Amino acid sequence: MVHIKRLQEDGADIISVIGEIDASSSIELDLAIAKSVGEGFKKILVDCSALEYISSAGLGVFMSYIEELRDKNIPMVLFGMKEKVANTFSILGLADLLHIAATRPEAKKLADELSV
Amino acid sequence: MNYQYNIGCSLSNLKGIREFVRTSLKDQHVPEIEMSAIVLALDEMCSNLMIHAHHCNPDHMLELHIVIPATGKFIFEIVDDGSLFDINEFHEPDLGNLVHQKRKGGLGIRLVKAIMDNVEYLKRDEKNVCRLTKIIK
């Protein structure tokens, strides 16, 4: 079960992912990112501080947006991951493909740098 | 000690599978990072079977067996009577290709192979048994 909240701050769309993302709930994450892109946001920050679990279905959602966001010059930065969640990303080596920061200020700074 | 859990092939049951694995291992002094990885691998294998072998039919059942060892070699078995879905026959997709093709699938097999020490398939009482082995030192 996952809850997704979105709020806007300094021109960035901040997507908070709360709970667990598996094959039954990854569609919620997909829809949230699609809405953010569709509404024209130029920076997307994904708050993972309340994300307790993610399976490959959720990782696949992030992966599937990499090229589209790169083409549209929209940086997406994930931040605040718990160690057990970060470990799932690192098992697959996704840290090299996605932008990941420790804290929200660092994520905002990285998104600003990437959007120049 | 052995634990067993029977569950229908609905993706909404994945959470119950994760809780079963976690509860079965809770007194085994498995480090949290290892525990989370094992839970993830079982979720991936069960969701693959539910989707590809059983088309998410909740009337089709999976049996999960966990064998808690004295030696640190944990055995996890998923038993079903669907068509065989052998992850050893699938090539792990290149990450770059996944990004380019905007594919959302294909990562689960890579995760399971990275987490588990061995993945093998056997037949028992006319059923498929997927046996995952994890050694915790």
gemmi code that builds the backbone of each chain (N, CA, C; Angstrom):
import gemmi

chains = {
    "A": [
        ("MET", (0.858, -1.193, 0.000), (0.000, 0.000, 0.000), (0.893, 1.242, 0.000)),
        ("VAL", (0.577, 2.154, -0.903), (1.398, 3.354, -0.955), (0.487, 4.584, -1.020)),
        ("HIS", (0.936, 5.646, -0.387), (0.264, 6.931, -0.522), (1.237, 7.889, -1.201)),
        ("ILE", (0.707, 8.658, -2.131), (1.549, 9.626, -2.838), (0.985, 11.017, -2.570)),
        ("LYS", (1.862, 11.909, -2.144), (1.446, 13.301, -1.960), (2.322, 14.173, -2.842)),
        ("ARG", (1.725, 15.207, -3.380), (2.521, 16.127, -4.188), (2.381, 17.532, -3.643)),
        ("LEU", (3.484, 18.264, -3.590), (3.410, 19.682, -3.267), (4.447, 20.411, -4.098)),
        ("GLN", (4.206, 21.701, -4.299), (5.084, 22.461, -5.178), (5.868, 23.476, -4.362)),
        ("GLU", (7.144, 23.592, -4.659), (8.003, 24.487, -3.896), (9.087, 25.026, -4.827)),
        ("ASP", (9.167, 26.349, -4.931), (10.208, 26.995, -5.755), (10.273, 26.422, -7.167)),
        ("GLY", (9.114, 26.175, -7.746), (9.080, 25.710, -9.132), (9.305, 24.223, -9.313)),
        ("ALA", (9.554, 23.526, -8.194), (9.761, 22.078, -8.280), (8.511, 21.352, -7.798)),
        ("ASP", (8.238, 20.210, -8.414), (7.164, 19.358, -7.923), (7.797, 18.336, -6.990)),
        ("ILE", (7.335, 18.296, -5.746), (7.896, 17.353, -4.777), (6.882, 16.230, -4.572)),
        ("ILE", (7.293, 15.040, -4.951), (6.427, 13.858, -4.850), (6.874, 13.063, -3.627)),
        ("SER", (5.999, 12.982, -2.625), (6.327, 12.203, -1.423), (5.718, 10.816, -1.544)),
        ("VAL", (6.561, 9.831, -1.384), (6.123, 8.438, -1.525), (6.102, 7.818, -0.129)),
        ("ILE", (4.919, 7.424, 0.314), (4.757, 6.974, 1.703), (4.254, 5.529, 1.699)),
        ("GLY", (5.046, 4.646, 2.312), (4.608, 3.253, 2.406), (5.451, 2.326, 1.555)),
        ("GLU", (4.789, 1.410, 0.864), (5.494, 0.348, 0.151), (5.091, 0.330, -1.327)),
        ("ILE", (6.074, 0.194, -2.182), (5.785, 0.081, -3.615), (6.162, -1.323, -4.083)),
        ("ASP", (5.150, -2.047, -4.541), (5.408, -3.362, -5.125), (4.650, -3.452, -6.451)),
        ("ALA", (4.531, -4.682, -6.966), (3.906, -4.838, -8.280), (2.429, -4.427, -8.279)),
        ("SER", (1.806, -4.414, -7.095), (0.391, -4.032, -7.042), (0.195, -2.520, -6.927)),
        ("SER", (1.231, -1.807, -6.505), (1.048, -0.375, -6.232), (1.940, 0.543, -7.072)),
        ("SER", (2.810, -0.024, -7.908), (3.751, 0.820, -8.647), (3.041, 1.760, -9.621)),
        ("ILE", (1.839, 1.401, -10.022), (1.070, 2.254, -10.933), (0.817, 3.637, -10.320)),
        ("GLU", (0.699, 3.699, -8.989), (0.463, 4.983, -8.311), (1.660, 5.924, -8.514)),
        ("LEU", (2.843, 5.355, -8.386), (4.061, 6.151, -8.602), (4.145, 6.595, -10.060)),
        ("ASP", (3.825, 5.677, -10.948), (3.864, 5.973, -12.382), (2.926, 7.143, -12.711)),
        ("LEU", (1.715, 7.080, -12.173), (0.731, 8.137, -12.441), (1.191, 9.481, -11.888)),
        ("ALA", (1.807, 9.459, -10.694), (2.242, 10.712, -10.071), (3.333, 11.382, -10.914)),
        ("ILE", (4.297, 10.584, -11.379), (5.374, 11.166, -12.199), (4.809, 11.640, -13.536)),
        ("ALA", (3.900, 10.849, -14.109), (3.287, 11.242, -15.388), (2.540, 12.571, -15.248)),
        ("LYS", (1.829, 12.734, -14.123), (1.100, 13.997, -13.890), (2.068, 15.161, -13.767)),
        ("SER", (3.130, 14.935, -13.024), (4.116, 15.983, -12.818), (4.700, 16.443, -14.150)),
        ("VAL", (5.047, 15.488, -14.984), (5.594, 15.813, -16.313), (4.521, 16.486, -17.159)),
        ("GLY", (3.313, 15.930, -17.116), (2.207, 16.456, -17.919), (1.825, 17.879, -17.546)),
        ("GLU", (1.992, 18.213, -16.272), (1.652, 19.562, -15.814), (2.792, 20.549, -16.069)),
        ("GLY", (3.887, 20.064, -16.618), (4.927, 20.978, -17.097), (5.980, 21.371, -16.086)),
        ("PHE", (6.086, 20.630, -14.985), (7.118, 20.988, -14.011), (8.507, 20.750, -14.594)),
        ("LYS", (9.405, 21.646, -14.272), (10.760, 21.574, -14.838), (11.752, 20.906, -13.897)),
        ("LYS", (11.318, 20.661, -12.669), (12.160, 19.926, -11.711), (11.254, 19.008, -10.905)),
        ("ILE", (11.680, 17.779, -10.714), (10.898, 16.827, -9.925), (11.794, 16.279, -8.809)),
        ("LEU", (11.320, 16.431, -7.582), (12.035, 15.863, -6.435), (11.155, 14.757, -5.856)),
        ("VAL", (11.735, 13.620, -5.580), (10.958, 12.502, -5.022), (11.428, 12.262, -3.586)),
        ("ASP", (10.547, 12.563, -2.643), (10.851, 12.408, -1.224), (10.628, 10.941, -0.833)),
        ("CYS", (11.724, 10.243, -0.557), (11.650, 8.803, -0.232), (11.807, 8.557, 1.270)),
        ("SER", (11.703, 9.623, 2.084), (11.986, 9.448, 3.517), (10.958, 8.571, 4.215)),
        ("ALA", (9.757, 8.459, 3.669), (8.739, 7.583, 4.274), (8.478, 6.359, 3.401)),
        ("LEU", (9.414, 6.090, 2.488), (9.308, 4.890, 1.649), (9.937, 3.724, 2.408)),
        ("GLU", (9.134, 2.741, 2.729), (9.599, 1.630, 3.558), (10.090, 0.448, 2.727)),
        ("TYR", (9.653, 0.392, 1.459), (9.963, -0.788, 0.653), (9.748, -0.453, -0.812)),
        ("ILE", (10.635, -0.963, -1.649), (10.412, -0.820, -3.090), (10.894, -2.099, -3.771)),
        ("SER", (10.081, -2.623, -4.674), (10.494, -3.808, -5.443), (10.842, -3.359, -6.856)),
        ("SER", (11.165, -4.323, -7.699), (11.616, -3.985, -9.050), (10.537, -3.254, -9.845)),
        ("ALA", (9.275, -3.468, -9.472), (8.202, -2.782, -10.193), (8.329, -1.260, -10.018)),
        ("GLY", (8.666, -0.833, -8.804), (8.856, 0.597, -8.539), (10.130, 1.113, -9.156)),
        ("LEU", (11.196, 0.310, -9.067), (12.466, 0.716, -9.685), (12.272, 0.883, -11.189)),
        ("GLY", (11.482, -0.008, -11.762), (11.230, 0.042, -13.202), (10.506, 1.319, -13.613)),
        ("VAL", (9.644, 1.824, -12.735), (8.957, 3.081, -13.036), (9.976, 4.220, -13.159)),
        ("PHE", (10.875, 4.310, -12.165), (11.900, 5.366, -12.239), (12.750, 5.211, -13.500)),
        ("MET", (13.139, 3.965, -13.784), (13.976, 3.706, -14.965), (13.281, 4.127, -16.254)),
        ("SER", (11.970, 3.884, -16.305), (11.247, 4.113, -17.561), (11.126, 5.599, -17.902)),
        ("TYR", (11.373, 6.466, -16.899), (11.282, 7.910, -17.161), (12.639, 8.553, -17.464)),
        ("ILE", (13.714, 7.814, -17.284), (15.047, 8.423, -17.412), (15.210, 9.122, -18.765)),
        ("GLU", (14.890, 8.404, -19.827), (15.159, 8.964, -21.160), (14.220, 10.132, -21.491)),
        ("GLU", (12.938, 9.967, -21.136), (11.982, 11.053, -21.416), (12.377, 12.334, -20.673)),
        ("LEU", (12.745, 12.189, -19.406), (13.108, 13.368, -18.619), (14.412, 13.994, -19.130)),
        ("ARG", (15.328, 13.142, -19.557), (16.584, 13.646, -20.113), (16.282, 14.442, -21.390)),
        ("ASP", (15.413, 13.895, -22.240), (15.060, 14.579, -23.492), (14.380, 15.922, -23.233)),
        ("LYS", (13.568, 15.962, -22.173), (12.828, 17.197, -21.863), (13.584, 18.121, -20.922)),
        ("ASN", (14.804, 17.712, -20.573), (15.644, 18.502, -19.669), (14.939, 18.773, -18.334)),
        ("ILE", (14.310, 17.735, -17.799), (13.665, 17.829, -16.484), (14.465, 16.956, -15.513)),
        ("PRO", (15.224, 17.571, -14.596), (15.935, 16.734, -13.633), (14.977, 16.119, -12.618)),
        ("MET", (15.168, 14.848, -12.325), (14.404, 14.181, -11.262), (15.413, 13.679, -10.239)),
        ("VAL", (15.260, 14.129, -8.997), (16.204, 13.752, -7.948), (15.446, 13.070, -6.804)),
        ("LEU", (15.905, 11.895, -6.427), (15.330, 11.160, -5.303), (16.127, 11.501, -4.055)),
        ("PHE", (15.458, 11.634, -2.916), (16.212, 11.947, -1.695), (15.564, 11.302, -0.465)),
        ("GLY", (16.390, 11.235, 0.606), (15.889, 10.806, 1.914), (15.678, 9.301, 2.066)),
        ("MET", (16.330, 8.510, 1.228), (16.090, 7.052, 1.291), (16.624, 6.426, 2.567)),
        ("LYS", (15.848, 5.516, 3.137), (16.345, 4.699, 4.239), (17.390, 3.721, 3.667)),
        ("GLU", (18.256, 3.217, 4.548), (19.351, 2.350, 4.091), (18.832, 1.110, 3.371)),
        ("LYS", (17.753, 0.515, 3.923), (17.255, -0.740, 3.320), (16.698, -0.485, 1.923)),
        ("VAL", (16.157, 0.690, 1.691), (15.639, 1.034, 0.359), (16.807, 1.374, -0.571)),
        ("ALA", (17.748, 2.144, -0.044), (18.927, 2.510, -0.854), (19.675, 1.257, -1.299)),
        ("ASN", (19.680, 0.239, -0.434), (20.368, -1.012, -0.771), (19.765, -1.670, -2.009)),
        ("THR", (18.459, -1.575, -2.149), (17.801, -2.162, -3.325), (18.274, -1.466, -4.607)),
        ("PHE", (18.411, -0.143, -4.548), (18.925, 0.589, -5.710), (20.370, 0.195, -5.999)),
        ("SER", (21.158, 0.046, -4.915), (22.583, -0.213, -5.136), (22.834, -1.641, -5.620)),
        ("ILE", (21.980, -2.601, -5.239), (22.157, -3.982, -5.742), (22.165, -3.970, -7.270)),
        ("LEU", (21.323, -3.142, -7.849), (21.190, -3.102, -9.303), (22.110, -2.081, -9.971)),
        ("GLY", (22.802, -1.298, -9.168), (23.668, -0.275, -9.745), (22.887, 0.901, -10.316)),
        ("LEU", (21.693, 1.137, -9.779), (20.865, 2.216, -10.332), (21.309, 3.597, -9.872)),
        ("ALA", (22.169, 3.628, -8.848), (22.633, 4.929, -8.363), (23.395, 5.678, -9.454)),
        ("ASP", (23.931, 4.927, -10.417), (24.667, 5.572, -11.512), (23.734, 6.117, -12.587)),
        ("LEU", (22.508, 5.621, -12.628), (21.569, 6.024, -13.682), (20.576, 7.073, -13.202)),
        ("LEU", (20.320, 7.070, -11.894), (19.348, 8.007, -11.335), (20.086, 9.046, -10.494)),
        ("HIS", (19.457, 10.184, -10.277), (20.044, 11.205, -9.417), (19.502, 11.002, -8.006)),
        ("ILE", (20.402, 10.769, -7.067), (19.990, 10.467, -5.692), (20.760, 11.376, -4.736)),
        ("ALA", (20.034, 12.021, -3.823), (20.665, 12.894, -2.829), (20.228, 12.449, -1.437)),
        ("ALA", (21.005, 12.883, -0.434), (20.704, 12.454, 0.932), (19.533, 13.235, 1.519)),
        ("THR", (19.532, 14.546, 1.306), (18.530, 15.390, 1.968), (17.777, 16.245, 0.934)),
        ("ARG", (16.679, 16.852, 1.405), (15.904, 17.701, 0.495), (16.721, 18.903, -0.004)),
        ("PRO", (17.457, 19.636, 0.905), (18.263, 20.759, 0.387), (19.283, 20.312, -0.655)),
        ("GLU", (19.901, 19.153, -0.407), (20.883, 18.652, -1.384), (20.196, 18.278, -2.702)),
        ("ALA", (18.992, 17.737, -2.581), (18.252, 17.362, -3.797), (17.890, 18.608, -4.606)),
        ("LYS", (17.468, 19.662, -3.894), (17.106, 20.911, -4.595), (18.336, 21.510, -5.275)),
        ("LYS", (19.450, 21.480, -4.554), (20.693, 22.025, -5.107), (21.104, 21.245, -6.360)),
        ("LEU", (21.008, 19.915, -6.281), (21.398, 19.075, -7.418), (20.453, 19.309, -8.604)),
        ("ALA", (19.164, 19.442, -8.315), (18.196, 19.691, -9.402), (18.475, 21.034, -10.067)),
        ("ASP", (18.822, 22.032, -9.244), (19.153, 23.358, -9.797), (20.374, 23.268, -10.703)),
        ("GLU", (21.381, 22.545, -10.240), (22.615, 22.407, -11.032), (22.341, 21.669, -12.347)),
        ("LEU", (21.494, 20.638, -12.263), (21.220, 19.821, -13.455), (20.353, 20.554, -14.473)),
        ("SER", (19.562, 21.517, -13.988), (18.633, 22.182, -14.906), (19.248, 23.390, -15.596)),
        ("VAL", (20.502, 23.707, -15.242), (21.167, 24.850, -15.887), (21.457, 24.515, -17.351)),
    ],
    "B": [
        ("MET", (13.552, -25.789, 11.809), (12.138, -25.404, 11.875), (11.633, -25.055, 10.470)),
        ("ASN", (10.411, -25.432, 10.181), (9.837, -25.150, 8.865), (8.575, -24.297, 9.006)),
        ("TYR", (8.400, -23.427, 8.050), (7.184, -22.605, 8.023), (6.533, -22.751, 6.651)),
        ("GLN", (5.222, -22.693, 6.615), (4.507, -22.784, 5.330), (3.400, -21.732, 5.272)),
        ("TYR", (3.206, -21.205, 4.070), (2.182, -20.176, 3.854), (1.563, -20.435, 2.483)),
        ("ASN", (0.263, -20.568, 2.415), (-0.423, -20.773, 1.133), (-1.173, -19.498, 0.764)),
        ("ILE", (-1.044, -19.096, -0.478), (-1.645, -17.811, -0.854), (-2.096, -17.821, -2.314)),
        ("GLY", (-3.203, -17.118, -2.600), (-3.718, -17.025, -3.961), (-2.889, -16.058, -4.797)),
        ("CYS", (-2.950, -16.264, -6.114), (-2.104, -15.483, -7.028), (-2.691, -14.103, -7.355)),
        ("SER", (-2.846, -13.303, -6.321), (-3.268, -11.917, -6.509), (-2.140, -11.017, -6.032)),
        ("LEU", (-1.818, -9.992, -6.821), (-0.708, -9.112, -6.444), (-0.972, -8.402, -5.117)),
        ("SER", (-2.251, -8.294, -4.743), (-2.562, -7.661, -3.454), (-2.101, -8.536, -2.282)),
        ("ASN", (-1.727, -9.786, -2.564), (-1.245, -10.681, -1.506), (0.266, -10.590, -1.283)),
        ("LEU", (0.945, -9.789, -2.082), (2.406, -9.706, -1.941), (2.808, -9.186, -0.559)),
        ("LYS", (2.018, -8.274, -0.046), (2.335, -7.731, 1.281), (2.307, -8.846, 2.332)),
        ("GLY", (1.327, -9.740, 2.227), (1.241, -10.866, 3.157), (2.447, -11.783, 3.034)),
        ("ILE", (2.936, -11.958, 1.829), (4.131, -12.788, 1.613), (5.336, -12.141, 2.309)),
        ("ARG", (5.456, -10.839, 2.143), (6.589, -10.143, 2.775), (6.518, -10.273, 4.306)),
        ("GLU", (5.317, -10.139, 4.839), (5.157, -10.243, 6.305), (5.461, -11.665, 6.780)),
        ("PHE", (5.037, -12.666, 5.982), (5.304, -14.063, 6.345), (6.810, -14.324, 6.406)),
        ("VAL", (7.531, -13.850, 5.414), (8.978, -14.083, 5.378), (9.653, -13.401, 6.569)),
        ("ARG", (9.265, -12.160, 6.784), (9.868, -11.380, 7.867), (9.577, -12.027, 9.233)),
        ("THR", (8.330, -12.455, 9.425), (7.943, -13.073, 10.696), (8.676, -14.403, 10.909)),
        ("SER", (8.814, -15.173, 9.838), (9.479, -16.485, 9.953), (10.950, -16.336, 10.325)),
        ("LEU", (11.556, -15.237, 9.904), (13.004, -15.063, 10.127), (13.324, -14.189, 11.335)),
        ("LYS", (12.289, -13.722, 12.029), (12.540, -12.644, 12.997), (13.436, -13.057, 14.174)),
        ("ASP", (13.450, -14.337, 14.518), (14.291, -14.761, 15.641), (15.598, -15.394, 15.194)),
        ("GLN", (15.949, -15.197, 13.932), (17.122, -15.894, 13.383), (18.372, -15.011, 13.307)),
        ("HIS", (18.304, -13.830, 13.914), (19.459, -12.928, 13.957), (19.988, -12.604, 12.558)),
        ("VAL", (19.066, -12.449, 11.624), (19.456, -12.045, 10.273), (19.599, -10.523, 10.275)),
        ("PRO", (20.747, -9.995, 9.851), (20.909, -8.530, 9.818), (19.813, -7.876, 8.966)),
        ("GLU", (19.400, -6.661, 9.341), (18.256, -6.010, 8.690), (18.441, -5.863, 7.176)),
        ("ILE", (19.653, -5.532, 6.763), (19.883, -5.359, 5.315), (19.682, -6.689, 4.580)),
        ("GLU", (20.189, -7.769, 5.180), (20.023, -9.106, 4.576), (18.555, -9.512, 4.597)),
        ("MET", (17.892, -9.226, 5.725), (16.466, -9.555, 5.862), (15.662, -8.853, 4.759)),
        ("SER", (15.919, -7.567, 4.568), (15.175, -6.806, 3.555), (15.429, -7.360, 2.162)),
        ("ALA", (16.666, -7.773, 1.907), (17.003, -8.315, 0.586), (16.295, -9.653, 0.350)),
        ("ILE", (16.237, -10.499, 1.388), (15.553, -11.797, 1.259), (14.059, -11.574, 1.005)),
        ("VAL", (13.462, -10.670, 1.775), (12.035, -10.354, 1.596), (11.792, -9.888, 0.156)),
        ("LEU", (12.691, -9.046, -0.327), (12.574, -8.532, -1.702), (12.642, -9.671, -2.723)),
        ("ALA", (13.595, -10.576, -2.549), (13.763, -11.675, -3.510), (12.516, -12.562, -3.563)),
        ("LEU", (11.933, -12.839, -2.390), (10.723, -13.677, -2.373), (9.541, -12.950, -3.012)),
        ("ASP", (9.434, -11.655, -2.758), (8.393, -10.840, -3.395), (8.546, -10.903, -4.917)),
        ("GLU", (9.792, -10.752, -5.386), (10.042, -10.749, -6.834), (9.681, -12.097, -7.459)),
        ("MET", (10.106, -13.181, -6.808), (9.823, -14.501, -7.372), (8.322, -14.779, -7.391)),
        ("CYS", (7.645, -14.427, -6.308), (6.201, -14.701, -6.241), (5.433, -13.816, -7.229)),
        ("SER", (5.813, -12.553, -7.336), (5.079, -11.691, -8.280), (5.326, -12.154, -9.718)),
        ("ASN", (6.550, -12.603, -10.019), (6.826, -13.151, -11.361), (5.933, -14.346, -11.650)),
        ("LEU", (5.848, -15.262, -10.682), (5.009, -16.453, -10.873), (3.535, -16.071, -11.010)),
        ("MET", (3.095, -15.178, -10.153), (1.682, -14.764, -10.204), (1.324, -14.187, -11.579)),
        ("ILE", (2.235, -13.339, -12.091), (1.948, -12.640, -13.349), (2.137, -13.570, -14.553)),
        ("HIS", (3.306, -14.233, -14.610), (3.663, -14.947, -15.841), (3.140, -16.379, -15.901)),
        ("ALA", (3.028, -17.044, -14.750), (2.577, -18.440, -14.777), (1.101, -18.578, -14.434)),
        ("HIS", (0.548, -17.586, -13.730), (-0.845, -17.733, -13.256), (-1.755, -16.571, -13.668)),
        ("HIS", (-1.212, -15.620, -14.396), (-2.008, -14.496, -14.911), (-2.860, -13.843, -13.821)),
        ("CYS", (-2.292, -13.782, -12.622), (-2.924, -13.125, -11.468), (-4.307, -13.697, -11.145)),
        ("ASN", (-4.486, -14.982, -11.365), (-5.755, -15.628, -11.016), (-5.754, -15.955, -9.517)),
        ("PRO", (-6.587, -15.297, -8.721), (-6.528, -15.487, -7.262), (-6.962, -16.881, -6.814)),
        ("ASP", (-7.572, -17.655, -7.729), (-7.945, -19.032, -7.380), (-6.758, -19.988, -7.502)),
        ("HIS", (-5.707, -19.551, -8.181), (-4.495, -20.372, -8.268), (-3.656, -20.111, -7.015)),
        ("MET", (-3.096, -21.184, -6.483), (-2.404, -21.043, -5.200), (-0.889, -21.233, -5.332)),
        ("LEU", (-0.167, -20.496, -4.512), (1.276, -20.717, -4.318), (1.474, -21.215, -2.889)),
        ("GLU", (2.422, -22.124, -2.731), (2.824, -22.548, -1.381), (4.229, -22.030, -1.140)),
        ("LEU", (4.420, -21.368, -0.033), (5.773, -20.940, 0.344), (6.249, -21.791, 1.502)),
        ("HIS", (7.451, -22.301, 1.390), (8.050, -23.062, 2.490), (9.371, -22.396, 2.861)),
        ("ILE", (9.580, -22.243, 4.134), (10.863, -21.717, 4.613), (11.466, -22.747, 5.553)),
        ("VAL", (12.686, -23.141, 5.234), (13.389, -24.102, 6.083), (14.483, -23.343, 6.822)),
        ("ILE", (14.327, -23.271, 8.137), (15.306, -22.560, 8.962), (16.377, -23.568, 9.373)),
        ("PRO", (17.607, -23.321, 9.011), (18.658, -24.317, 9.239), (19.378, -24.112, 10.567)),
        ("ALA", (20.158, -25.112, 10.917), (21.061, -24.937, 12.054), (22.379, -24.342, 11.585)),
        ("THR", (22.619, -24.412, 10.276), (23.953, -24.083, 9.753), (24.063, -22.729, 9.063)),
        ("GLY", (22.975, -21.991, 8.926), (23.049, -20.709, 8.234), (22.663, -20.776, 6.768)),
        ("LYS", (22.280, -21.976, 6.282), (21.870, -22.109, 4.882), (20.334, -22.140, 4.834)),
        ("PHE", (19.759, -20.993, 4.572), (18.300, -20.865, 4.562), (17.749, -21.312, 3.210)),
        ("ILE", (16.664, -22.070, 3.257), (16.045, -22.553, 2.013), (14.616, -22.026, 1.933)),
        ("PHE", (14.315, -21.441, 0.798), (12.978, -20.905, 0.530), (12.434, -21.618, -0.708)),
        ("GLU", (11.263, -22.223, -0.577), (10.677, -22.921, -1.728), (9.324, -22.314, -2.066)),
        ("ILE", (9.121, -22.145, -3.362), (7.804, -21.705, -3.846), (7.266, -22.848, -4.706)),
        ("VAL", (6.133, -23.398, -4.307), (5.572, -24.576, -4.969), (4.292, -24.169, -5.680)),
        ("ASP", (4.170, -24.565, -6.949), (2.956, -24.264, -7.687), (2.756, -25.315, -8.776)),
        ("ASP", (1.602, -25.301, -9.391), (1.359, -26.256, -10.477), (1.026, -25.527, -11.782)),
        ("GLY", (1.582, -24.338, -11.932), (1.407, -23.601, -13.190), (2.469, -23.996, -14.192)),
        ("SER", (2.549, -23.250, -15.289), (3.616, -23.513, -16.249), (4.934, -23.058, -15.612)),
        ("LEU", (6.002, -23.779, -15.936), (7.285, -23.508, -15.302), (7.818, -22.147, -15.747)),
        ("PHE", (8.206, -21.330, -14.779), (8.809, -20.033, -15.089), (10.220, -20.054, -14.505)),
        ("ASP", (11.173, -20.464, -15.315), (12.549, -20.669, -14.849), (13.382, -19.421, -15.143)),
        ("ILE", (13.746, -18.708, -14.083), (14.471, -17.449, -14.325), (15.874, -17.711, -14.856)),
        ("ASN", (16.378, -18.931, -14.664), (17.716, -19.240, -15.196), (17.729, -19.262, -16.722)),
        ("GLU", (16.539, -19.386, -17.324), (16.461, -19.411, -18.783), (16.347, -17.998, -19.380)),
        ("PHE", (16.208, -17.005, -18.511), (16.075, -15.633, -19.000), (17.409, -14.911, -18.883)),
        ("HIS", (17.774, -14.242, -19.940), (18.980, -13.430, -19.889), (18.657, -12.146, -19.128)),
        ("GLU", (19.584, -11.756, -18.275), (19.362, -10.503, -17.556), (19.494, -9.351, -18.544)),
        ("PRO", (18.485, -8.503, -18.622), (18.553, -7.410, -19.590), (19.614, -6.385, -19.214)),
        ("ASP", (20.253, -5.840, -20.214), (21.224, -4.774, -19.999), (20.481, -3.526, -19.497)),
        ("LEU", (21.023, -2.884, -18.458), (20.336, -1.727, -17.881), (20.157, -0.612, -18.909)),
        ("GLY", (21.179, -0.415, -19.732), (21.097, 0.624, -20.758), (19.948, 0.370, -21.731)),
        ("ASN", (19.763, -0.909, -22.081), (18.662, -1.243, -22.988), (17.306, -0.998, -22.343)),
        ("LEU", (17.216, -1.316, -21.047), (15.952, -1.088, -20.337), (15.582, 0.390, -20.361)),
        ("VAL", (16.595, 1.231, -20.117), (16.356, 2.680, -20.114), (15.904, 3.128, -21.497)),
        ("HIS", (16.605, 2.660, -22.514), (16.297, 3.080, -23.879), (14.915, 2.608, -24.309)),
        ("GLN", (14.569, 1.390, -23.922), (13.270, 0.837, -24.341), (12.129, 1.278, -23.425)),
        ("LYS", (12.464, 2.012, -22.364), (11.473, 2.479, -21.377), (10.673, 1.315, -20.816)),
        ("ARG", (11.372, 0.183, -20.631), (10.710, -0.996, -20.096), (10.652, -0.914, -18.578)),
        ("LYS", (9.513, -1.294, -18.025), (9.378, -1.265, -16.565), (9.714, -2.616, -15.950)),
        ("GLY", (9.767, -3.667, -16.760), (10.059, -4.994, -16.232), (11.489, -5.391, -16.500)),
        ("GLY", (11.854, -6.554, -15.969), (13.169, -7.112, -16.273), (14.200, -6.937, -15.181)),
        ("LEU", (13.872, -6.136, -14.164), (14.837, -5.914, -13.094), (14.747, -6.955, -11.994)),
        ("GLY", (13.574, -7.574, -11.856), (13.341, -8.502, -10.756), (14.258, -9.708, -10.799)),
        ("ILE", (14.463, -10.258, -11.989), (15.318, -11.435, -12.140), (16.744, -11.091, -11.722)),
        ("ARG", (17.179, -9.920, -12.136), (18.527, -9.465, -11.784), (18.671, -9.343, -10.258)),
        ("LEU", (17.620, -8.820, -9.615), (17.649, -8.676, -8.159), (17.746, -10.038, -7.472)),
        ("VAL", (16.898, -10.973, -7.894), (16.875, -12.295, -7.255), (18.230, -12.982, -7.389)),
        ("LYS", (18.801, -12.932, -8.579), (20.096, -13.593, -8.790), (21.202, -12.919, -7.976)),
        ("ALA", (21.076, -11.603, -7.792), (22.095, -10.892, -7.007), (21.967, -11.196, -5.521)),
        ("ILE", (20.747, -11.400, -5.063), (20.513, -11.575, -3.617), (20.742, -13.020, -3.181)),
        ("MET", (20.229, -13.964, -3.953), (20.265, -15.363, -3.522), (21.575, -16.041, -3.943)),
        ("ASP", (21.983, -17.041, -3.178), (23.201, -17.784, -3.519), (22.927, -18.834, -4.586)),
        ("ASN", (21.699, -19.327, -4.645), (21.372, -20.322, -5.659), (19.872, -20.299, -5.953)),
        ("VAL", (19.533, -20.497, -7.225), (18.125, -20.622, -7.638), (18.040, -21.889, -8.481)),
        ("GLU", (17.238, -22.843, -8.040), (17.110, -24.085, -8.811), (15.640, -24.519, -8.844)),
        ("TYR", (15.353, -25.388, -9.809), (13.975, -25.857, -9.991), (13.950, -27.363, -9.931)),
        ("LEU", (12.924, -27.907, -9.307), (12.751, -29.349, -9.291), (11.263, -29.679, -9.324)),
        ("LYS", (10.979, -30.959, -9.515), (9.599, -31.437, -9.510), (9.366, -32.250, -8.243)),
        ("ARG", (8.230, -32.038, -7.596), (7.898, -32.837, -6.416), (6.382, -33.057, -6.424)),
        ("ASP", (5.967, -34.291, -6.400), (4.528, -34.634, -6.423), (3.825, -33.932, -7.588)),
        ("GLU", (4.483, -33.944, -8.771), (3.896, -33.366, -9.996), (3.834, -31.839, -9.956)),
        ("LYS", (4.427, -31.231, -8.964), (4.384, -29.768, -8.866), (5.778, -29.170, -9.116)),
        ("ASN", (5.783, -27.908, -9.519), (7.045, -27.188, -9.691), (7.517, -26.679, -8.329)),
        ("VAL", (8.772, -26.865, -8.072), (9.359, -26.305, -6.852), (10.499, -25.391, -7.263)),
        ("CYS", (10.370, -24.130, -6.923), (11.474, -23.186, -7.126), (12.168, -23.054, -5.783)),
        ("ARG", (13.436, -23.464, -5.737), (14.164, -23.453, -4.464), (15.245, -22.382, -4.490)),
        ("LEU", (15.137, -21.469, -3.547), (16.112, -20.381, -3.410), (16.939, -20.644, -2.171)),
        ("THR", (18.222, -20.513, -2.302), (19.099, -20.760, -1.145), (19.866, -19.486, -0.812)),
        ("LYS", (19.902, -19.188, 0.482), (20.639, -18.014, 0.941), (21.491, -18.404, 2.140)),
        ("ILE", (22.769, -18.152, 2.048), (23.661, -18.469, 3.159), (23.910, -17.202, 3.960)),
        ("ILE", (23.587, -17.274, 5.247), (23.840, -16.140, 6.139), (24.946, -16.552, 7.110)),
        ("LYS", (26.046, -15.818, 7.051), (27.186, -16.211, 7.919), (27.067, -15.550, 9.276)),
    ],
}
model = gemmi.Model(1)
for chain_id, residues in chains.items():
    chain = gemmi.Chain(chain_id)
    for i, (resn, *xyz) in enumerate(residues, 1):
        res = gemmi.Residue()
        res.name, res.seqid = resn, gemmi.SeqId(i, " ")
        for name, pos in zip(("N", "CA", "C"), xyz):
            atom = gemmi.Atom()
            atom.name, atom.element = name, gemmi.Element(name[0])
            atom.pos, atom.b_iso = gemmi.Position(*pos), 0.0
            res.add_atom(atom)
        chain.add_residue(res)
    model.add_chain(chain)
structure = gemmi.Structure()
structure.add_model(model)
structure.setup_entities()
